[in-house]
C-alpha cells in the first residue's frame, strides 16, 4: 500500500518532466532553444526535439514569406514634382540566430518597424536620384526602380537576419494640392482644345454659309435675268401686237387705250380726278352737238350692223341714239356719211383725239 502511494506521484512527475522536455517543430517554423536568454540550439528541421525542462525555453519564428505594407511617404524626384508613394515588401527570416540577436524579445513586430524604416529610406534615395523624374516613375521603367530599392533594402536587412524577397510600389500619386492643380491644368487644356474645335467648326460653318449665300444670290440673279429676258420678249411681242393693231385701225386703238386708261385711273369707290373741262382725257365722253369720238364710234358700229339688214341705214340717225352702241361696236376703216362730219367739230375746241395719245396707260 505504501509502495503504491509513492509510485503514482513518481510516475506523474516523470510524465510531467518528459512532456516538458519534448516540443514539436512545425515545417512552417524555425525554433530556438534558449537557456537563461542565451541561444543553446537551433531547430530548423520539422519533427520532435528535446530541451531541458524548467531551464530551457523554446522560441518559434515563422519560416514562411511574410508581407509588410509601408506607410505613405512623399518623395521629390529631380523635376521637383512631389509624389505620394507607398510600397509593400515580401520578406522572410533567413537567419533566426541573427534575427534574435538583432530584435531581441520584440520579435516580428520590432523587425517590421525597422524594415519599414529601411524601405522608406531606400525609396527616398532611389526615387530622389538625379536621373529619376516623375515621368520615369509613372512609366514602365518603374520596374527597374523597384528592383534597385529591393537590392539596396536586402543589403541593409541582412543585419536583421531578414531576406527581402521583393518590393513593389502600390501607388504613386500627386499630393492633394498638386492633384487639384494638375486637374485644373488638364481642364484648361481640354477647354482650349474644345475652343479650337469650336473655332474650326465655326470657320467651316461660315464657309458653308458663304457658299450657300453665294449660290442663292447667283440663282436669284440668273432667275431675275431670265425673267427680265422673258418679260422683255413678252413686252416686245405685246408692243408688236399693239403696233400692228394701231396700224390696222388707229381710231379703234386710240379708243381702246383710252378705255384702259379710264379703268386704271377710276378705281376704288372714291376716285376723284381734277382737270380742266377741255382736257383730252375724257374726249370719248364729250357728246355735244352730235360730235365726239363716242358718237362717231357708235355711228360706225350702227352702220356696220345695218349693212346686213335692208333699210336699216335709212332709219338710223346720227347723234345720241347711236351713242350707246359705241362701246360694243368695233371700229371700221371708212366712216359713214352720217358720221363723217363729226370729227371736224370737237366740242372742246381741242385737236382731234386720234392724233393725240391717251393721257395714261
Buried (B, 14 or more C-beta within 10 A) or exposed (E): EEEEEEEEEEEEEEEEEEEBBEBEBEEEBBBBBBEEEEBBBBBEEBEEBEBEBEEBBBBBBEBEEBEBEBEEBEBEBBEEBBBBBBBBBBBBBBBBEBBBEBBEEEEBEBBBEBBBEBBBBBBBEBBEBEEBBBEBBBEEEBEEBBEBBBEBBBEBBBEBBBBBBBBEBEEBEBBEEBEEEEEEEEEEEEEEEEEEEEEEEEEEEEEEEEEEEEEEEEEEEEEEEEEEEEEEEEEEEEEEEEEEBBEEBBBBBBBBBBEEBBEEEEEEEEEEEEEEEEEBBBBBEBBEEBBBBBBBBBBBBBBBBBEEEEEEBEEBEBBEEBBEBBEEBEBBEEBBEBBEEBBEEBBBEEEBBBEEEBBEE
